[in-house]
Structures are given as structure tokens and as C-alpha cells.
């Protein structure tokens, strides 16, 4: 399929919906590496296509996509704009990125610009070194292989080092075919750009605060596990794993094992992690300092990576609004300068783009005024959280980030609801549902009453109603009518016009020998139900 950009350039892409799609099916955006194309994902697709919507595409100058002439300084943002244009055409608003090699860099730039759209980043063989000079040396070596303006010499170096498949196999042949479709000029352009932007890319990786997984191949000679492990340790939010018996294209050599690692990451990415023990944090601080020193950009004027918080932030939203730093409650000040609204927004969007935040919180305000308002509110919030010492918030000109997992009852409810919806084991599902509804009352959204969180409230209500129906069915079959009725009352709480629930409650009361209660619920139904929908009406 082709997508034509505003400048006439065409992007080649492939989009397929999950074979077993449901309301909460995730969309994965697959970004290939430099020199390859969207077919490089072919071997892992069978493991992904049942449960995920899949978008893969040839980025500019690769595969069947076109190429145009642009200023090198705009290259990163062109790749971001191309991907965003394709996503907007397909109506994809939120997704996970799985990227390989140079595709990881496109994913990082995209996440920096549109953090609210990216649920998580899975990076396969991230092409970073310990310094920009090392990156430059490797770029020069590759360019020397291109001295006759032929891609064959370069392919002869890259492909045998990228996969464990042997020469002459169909799998190797497909990779050489992909390299043959890349022009000399476009490859050199990218090579120069990524080498020159190495320090900037490293800083983006260090500051990335969303869910992040870095996978490396055990037998990758270009970015070996010890190097990738060192890079991963520069970001305390990064999970790191080695895939055995695999080279740089680990998803090509070991597609099933790569899928398992990604699946496990998705299943646990939003689980609340225990806060860092201050003693252990101090114990490892020398090594973290050594790593950050080794990976420090050579331009000493570059901004330092944000510090790791050493306090635990706890926020309660389901009952009264309360904020704690460790065990000390932060009293007062939450009703001023939108401090409460800003904190709640950051809880739900831990890496928020400033422009998107302004649009959501102050949609009726002109952008310049909204950004000034945000500046005032952010300064006030930092004061409330004693940010100079706690380092809980990091901000720059583009985004604002929470730098540590937060102990929050709403986030726990959202995570447990997500797990319960997808859980297939009846015993585990029942346990999750019981825990969920212990947190639910008729003022569940007392602290979520703004337009920007309407979609979240609606999605949560839909999931809770579905879980209540499921649990009611299970309990009714077991003859536990009182508990089944209690579940159905949650359905009515969130959807008062779901008339079938009233009748089901009345019928269960009758089975439970509570005739008066049954009549009461049928009377409620009669008062609510439009005349045209009542039994016997015409």
C-alpha cells in the first residue's frame, strides 16, 4: 500500500488488523533498520499477528518508499513527520513502537515530539556507542566500503554480521535484496546524520521516561551485549535482556524468543515497581556515576541527564485527594495554580509534551498564554514537591516528566482492570475482580472530572461494566445470588440506562426469595424505561 505525503513523496506500508482483535487490542508500529525494509519483520509476524494490529513501513529512501532532497539539519524531523502523517491517515492515535537498529533512533525522535502517543518503546540492537568519536569511526569504516559507490561491499559487511543465517540461504538472499533497493546517497546521508547526532540521541535515550525495553543478541558483533548493557544502564527506567543464539537481527534469528520477551514486557510494563531502596541506590551510585561519565557527550555544554529520585511519591485519588513524600503528607497549596490538575495529568502521562498538556488543560486559552500558565503552575508544583531535593520532576522546553514510578491507587485500579479484562484463568480473574470492586464507589471519579480525562473515564467504565457482567454470570451459576446482584448494581451505577441489568437484578432477587426487592427493581425499571421499549408496547 502507498501513502502520498504533502510533498508528493510516497511511503510504502503494510497494515493488518489482529486476527483475534478485541476492543483493547494494541497497535504495534514496526520500524526497520538502515539498509533493510519492512520485509525484515516477516519472520516474527506469525507470532504477533493474532493479538496485535501491525503497521510496518519502509522509511524514506528504503524499500519501495521514495526519496527527496532535504537539508541535513531537518532529517530527524522529516522522518518523524513522515511517520506521523501515516499514522494520522490510518487513524492510529496510540501505539507501541518496536524498532531495529537505526529505526530505534527514529522511534526516539518520534517519542520526544509526541510522547503521549507512544505507549512504550521496544528497541532491538540500539546502535549507540560509548562516545560520538567511536560512532564516527564506525561510520567512516562503513563509508570506506562505499568508495566505489556500490552497496554490495557494504552489504557484504553488514549482513553477515547482522544474522546467523548462512550465505546462500533464502533468508540471507532476502536481506541482500533489501540492501540493493537502497540508494548510495540516501545511505550516506543517514550514516552521516546518525554519527553527527550521536550525543543528542544518547541524551534522548537517557531522558526517556516511558516504558522501555532494550533487547540485544548474544552473538551481535556490532553492538555486543556488554556494550548494550552499558548503554541500558544509563537509563534507570530501561529493561535489558539478551536473546541467546542470535546476532544483531535477533528478531530474524530467534523470532519466537524475541516475541516472548516483548510479550512479557507488555504484560508487566505498567506494574508498580517497588521504590528504589535508598541504601541500595547509594550502594550503586558510584557505578551509575561511572557509566554516566563514560557516556557523557563530548560537548561539555550539553545538559546533564536528570537525577534519579530518592523519595517515594504516593498519591490517592479514589477517595480524598492526598499526596505523600515518603510518609510525610504534603498539606495545602493543591487548590492553587492548578497544582492538583497538573499532578493528576502527569500521573496519567508521565512524559507529557508541553504543547499537548496546554491543549488538554487550557484548551480555550491562546497557546502563548497557556504556556505561561503552565510555567507558573509547574513552578508551584515543584515547590510543593520540594523538587530541588526530591528530583521527582524533570522539565525542558519540550516536555515534563515524572522521574519515578508513583504509588497511586488510581494507577493500580487501571492496571488491575487491564489485567482482569485479559485474564483467562477463572480463579485469577475472580481474585482481580474482587480487588477491583473493593475500590469502586459512586464517587469513583471525584478527582477525575475534567474534559481531558473523559476518554479515560469512559474506557474504564466500559471495562468495569464488562467485568461486572462476567462476575455476575459466574456467581449466578454458582447460586451466589447476593454477590451476583452486588456486581450488577455496579453495571447500573455506571450505566443507569442498561435496562436488562434491572431485570436481571429483579430475577436474581426472586431466586434469592426476596420478592419485595424484586418488585422494587422492576418498579425502577418501569419508571426509567421509555414506553416504546416496555414489554407489550407497540
MONORLIN-V931448 format. One line per field, one symbol per residue. ss: DSSP state (H for helix, E for strand, C for the rest). Layout:
ss=???
This chain:
ss=CEEECCCCCEEEEEEECCCCCCCCCCEEEEECCCCCCHHHHHHHHHHHCCCCEEEEECCCCCCCCCCCCCCHHHHHHHHHHHHHHHHHHHCCCCEEEEEECHHHHHHHHHHHHCHHHEEEEEEECCCCCCCHHHHHHHHHHHHHHCCCCCHHHHHHHHHHHHCCCCCCCHHHHHHHHHHHCCCHHHHHHHHHHHHHCHHHHHHHHHHCCCEEEEEEECCCCCCCHHHHHHHHCCCCCEEEEEECCCCCCHHHHCHHHHHHHHHHHHHHCCCCCCCCCHHHHHHCHHHHHHHHHHCCCCCCCCCCCCCCCCCCEEEECCCCCEEEECCEECCCCCCCCCHHHHHHHHHHCCEEEHHHHHHHHCCCCCHHHHHHHHHHHHHHHHHHCCHHHHCCEEECCCEEEECCCCEEHHHHHHHHHHHHHHCCCHHHHHHHHHHHHHCCCCCCCCCCCCHHHHHHHHHHHHHHHHHHHHHHHHHHHCCCHHHHHHHHHHHHHHCCCCHHHHHHHHHHHHHCCCHHHHHHHHHHHHHHCCHHHCCCCC
